[in-house]
Amino acid sequence: MLELDCRDLPCPRPVIELARALPSVAVGETFAVVARDPAARYDVPAWCRMRGQEYVGEELADDGAPRYVVRRVS
């Protein structure tokens, strides 16, 4: 699974990186963005709704940073 390391990027960069990565992910596959920016908790699900993608949920990366998982549906 593709994982984007956006730990040190401020808002709105994690969502921008998510949008850039979308074309490289096959339909049906999941990918994740790891971001410490508190706004990412709200921005990633909102981006998914606006872009018609599935927000799978939030997990923790190995270092405890929030990891937001997305499934490409189109």
Residue frames as a rotation matrix with the C-alpha (Angstrom) as fourth column:
MET 1
0.584 0.812 0.000 0.00
0.812 -0.584 0.000 0.00
0.000 0.000 -1.000 0.00
LEU 2
-0.174 -0.569 0.804 1.23
0.504 -0.752 -0.424 3.46
0.846 0.332 0.418 -0.88
GLU 3
0.498 0.267 -0.825 1.88
0.855 -0.309 0.416 5.58
-0.144 -0.913 -0.382 2.21
LEU 4
0.299 -0.326 0.897 2.52
0.348 -0.838 -0.421 9.31
0.889 0.438 -0.137 1.95
ASP 5
-0.087 -0.421 -0.903 4.77
0.996 -0.047 -0.074 10.73
-0.011 -0.906 0.423 4.65
CYS 6
0.060 0.212 0.975 3.36
0.309 -0.933 0.184 14.18
0.949 0.290 -0.121 5.38
ARG 7
0.213 0.027 -0.977 4.31
0.955 0.207 0.214 14.21
0.208 -0.978 0.019 9.07
ASP 8
-0.385 -0.520 -0.763 5.99
0.707 -0.697 0.118 17.61
-0.593 -0.494 0.636 8.92
LEU 9
-0.798 0.137 0.587 3.77
0.435 -0.544 0.718 19.31
0.417 0.828 0.374 6.35
PRO 10
-0.784 0.540 -0.306 1.31
-0.044 -0.540 -0.840 22.02
-0.619 -0.645 0.448 7.44
CYS 11
0.123 0.933 0.337 -2.27
0.685 0.166 -0.709 22.33
-0.718 0.318 -0.619 6.25
PRO 12
0.560 0.823 0.097 -3.26
-0.677 0.521 -0.519 22.05
-0.478 0.225 0.849 3.38
ARG 13
-0.219 -0.780 -0.587 -0.19
-0.975 0.199 0.100 20.13
0.039 0.594 -0.804 2.12
PRO 14
-0.711 -0.060 0.700 -1.27
-0.222 0.964 -0.144 16.63
-0.667 -0.258 -0.699 3.29
VAL 15
0.316 0.905 0.283 -4.45
0.152 0.246 -0.957 16.87
-0.936 0.346 -0.060 1.20
ILE 16
0.529 -0.220 -0.820 -2.53
-0.798 -0.458 -0.392 18.31
-0.290 0.861 -0.417 -1.75
GLU 17
-0.595 -0.803 -0.035 -0.15
-0.785 0.571 0.241 15.34
-0.173 0.171 -0.970 -1.62
LEU 18
-0.373 0.581 0.723 -3.12
0.064 0.794 -0.605 12.99
-0.926 -0.179 -0.333 -1.37
ALA 19
0.673 0.664 -0.327 -4.61
-0.220 -0.242 -0.945 14.51
-0.706 0.708 -0.017 -4.54
ARG 20
0.144 -0.719 -0.680 -1.27
-0.984 -0.175 -0.024 14.22
-0.101 0.673 -0.733 -6.36
ALA 21
-0.749 -0.510 0.423 -0.94
-0.525 0.846 0.091 10.55
-0.404 -0.154 -0.902 -5.46
LEU 22
0.129 0.930 0.344 -4.47
-0.438 0.365 -0.821 9.54
-0.890 -0.045 0.455 -6.55
PRO 23
0.601 0.163 -0.783 -3.58
-0.799 0.126 -0.587 8.89
0.003 0.979 0.206 -10.23
SER 24
-0.369 -0.847 -0.383 -0.83
-0.797 0.500 -0.338 6.42
0.478 0.181 -0.860 -9.22
VAL 25
-0.723 0.215 0.657 -3.25
-0.391 0.657 -0.645 4.24
-0.570 -0.723 -0.390 -7.22
ALA 26
-0.886 0.415 -0.209 -5.38
0.032 0.503 0.864 1.65
0.463 0.758 -0.459 -9.00
VAL 27
-0.102 0.942 0.318 -9.14
-0.827 -0.258 0.500 1.70
0.553 -0.212 0.806 -8.52
GLY 28
0.732 0.462 -0.501 -10.01
-0.088 0.793 0.603 -0.51
0.676 -0.397 0.621 -5.54
GLU 29
-0.064 -0.844 -0.532 -6.63
0.716 0.333 -0.614 -0.11
0.695 -0.420 0.583 -3.84
THR 30
0.900 0.288 -0.328 -6.04
0.436 -0.565 0.700 1.70
0.017 -0.773 -0.634 -0.59
PHE 31
-0.137 -0.939 0.316 -3.42
0.574 -0.335 -0.747 4.28
0.807 0.079 0.585 0.19
ALA 32
0.581 0.299 -0.757 -2.64
0.814 -0.211 0.542 6.34
0.002 -0.931 -0.366 3.25
VAL 33
0.160 -0.534 0.830 -1.35
0.034 -0.837 -0.545 9.71
0.987 0.115 -0.116 4.33
VAL 34
0.186 -0.211 -0.960 0.53
0.971 0.191 0.146 10.05
0.153 -0.959 0.240 7.60
ALA 35
-0.175 -0.147 0.973 0.17
0.225 -0.969 -0.106 13.58
0.958 0.200 0.203 8.97
ARG 36
-0.549 -0.086 -0.831 0.59
0.835 -0.006 -0.551 15.18
0.043 -0.996 0.075 12.35
ASP 37
-0.922 0.264 0.283 -1.26
-0.208 -0.955 0.211 18.31
0.326 0.136 0.936 11.25
PRO 38
-0.758 0.643 0.110 -4.45
0.117 0.299 -0.947 18.33
-0.642 -0.705 -0.302 13.37
ALA 39
-0.125 0.738 -0.663 -6.54
-0.784 -0.483 -0.390 19.63
-0.609 0.470 0.639 10.45
ALA 40
-0.731 -0.211 -0.649 -5.82
-0.619 0.604 0.502 16.44
0.286 0.769 -0.572 8.47
ARG 41
-0.882 0.441 0.167 -8.28
0.238 0.721 -0.651 14.56
-0.408 -0.534 -0.741 10.71
TYR 42
0.088 0.949 -0.302 -11.06
0.107 -0.310 -0.945 16.65
-0.990 0.051 -0.129 9.14
ASP 43
-0.013 -0.164 -0.986 -9.52
-0.821 -0.562 0.104 17.51
-0.571 0.811 -0.127 5.78
VAL 44
-0.913 -0.399 -0.086 -8.88
-0.375 0.739 0.559 13.96
-0.160 0.543 -0.825 4.55
PRO 45
-0.521 0.785 0.335 -12.49
0.630 0.618 -0.470 12.72
-0.577 -0.034 -0.816 5.06
ALA 46
0.303 0.630 -0.715 -13.81
-0.058 -0.737 -0.674 15.97
-0.951 0.246 -0.187 3.55
TRP 47
-0.393 -0.535 -0.748 -11.51
-0.808 -0.186 0.559 15.57
-0.438 0.824 -0.359 0.55
CYS 48
-0.947 0.055 0.317 -12.79
0.140 0.957 0.254 12.02
-0.290 0.285 -0.914 0.08
ARG 49
-0.044 0.999 -0.020 -16.41
0.560 0.008 -0.828 13.18
-0.827 -0.047 -0.560 0.10
MET 50
0.329 0.159 -0.931 -15.67
-0.434 -0.850 -0.298 15.97
-0.838 0.503 -0.211 -2.39
ARG 51
-0.403 -0.621 -0.672 -13.63
-0.891 0.098 0.444 13.72
-0.210 0.777 -0.593 -4.71
GLY 52
0.559 0.749 -0.356 -15.91
-0.803 0.595 -0.010 10.66
0.204 0.291 0.935 -4.52
GLN 53
-0.309 -0.709 -0.634 -13.35
-0.311 0.705 -0.638 8.45
0.899 0.000 -0.438 -2.81
GLU 54
0.670 0.587 -0.454 -13.88
0.168 0.476 0.863 6.21
0.723 -0.655 0.220 0.24
TYR 55
-0.093 -0.632 0.769 -12.46
-0.831 -0.376 -0.410 7.28
0.549 -0.677 -0.491 3.57
VAL 56
0.056 0.043 -0.998 -11.54
0.152 0.987 0.051 3.99
0.987 -0.155 0.049 5.26
GLY 57
0.916 0.320 -0.242 -10.52
0.288 -0.105 0.952 5.46
0.279 -0.942 -0.188 8.60
GLU 58
0.426 -0.757 0.496 -7.77
-0.750 -0.602 -0.275 6.56
0.507 -0.254 -0.824 10.92
GLU 59
0.782 -0.337 -0.524 -5.01
0.490 0.852 0.184 4.33
0.385 -0.401 0.831 12.25
LEU 60
0.759 -0.647 -0.074 -1.67
-0.408 -0.561 0.720 4.92
-0.507 -0.517 -0.690 13.92
ALA 61
0.576 -0.699 -0.424 1.63
-0.391 0.220 -0.894 4.66
0.718 0.681 -0.146 12.11
ASP 62
0.347 -0.514 -0.784 4.49
0.632 0.746 -0.210 2.78
0.693 -0.423 0.584 13.78
ASP 63
-0.726 -0.687 0.042 5.70
0.466 -0.535 -0.705 6.00
0.506 -0.492 0.708 15.42
GLY 64
-0.434 0.647 -0.626 2.22
0.775 -0.086 -0.626 6.86
-0.459 -0.757 -0.465 16.73
ALA 65
-0.855 0.136 -0.500 1.46
-0.313 -0.905 0.289 9.54
-0.414 0.403 0.816 14.12
PRO 66
0.146 0.978 0.147 -2.09
-0.252 0.181 -0.951 9.56
-0.957 0.102 0.273 12.72
ARG 67
-0.935 -0.349 0.069 -2.47
-0.067 0.363 0.930 7.60
-0.349 0.864 -0.362 9.49
TYR 68
-0.033 0.960 -0.277 -5.51
-0.549 -0.249 -0.798 8.29
-0.835 0.126 0.535 7.31
VAL 69
-0.764 -0.241 0.598 -6.50
0.209 0.785 0.583 5.49
-0.610 0.570 -0.550 4.91
VAL 70
-0.009 0.685 -0.729 -8.33
-0.751 -0.486 -0.448 6.10
-0.661 0.543 0.518 1.63
ARG 71
-0.287 -0.006 0.958 -9.66
0.490 0.859 0.152 3.63
-0.823 0.512 -0.244 -0.96
ARG 72
-0.771 0.014 -0.637 -9.75
-0.507 -0.619 0.600 4.78
-0.386 0.785 0.485 -4.56
VAL 73
-0.201 0.798 0.568 -13.20
0.283 0.602 -0.746 4.05
-0.938 0.011 -0.347 -5.98
SER 74
0.821 0.451 0.351 -13.04
0.456 -0.146 -0.878 5.94
-0.345 0.880 -0.325 -9.26
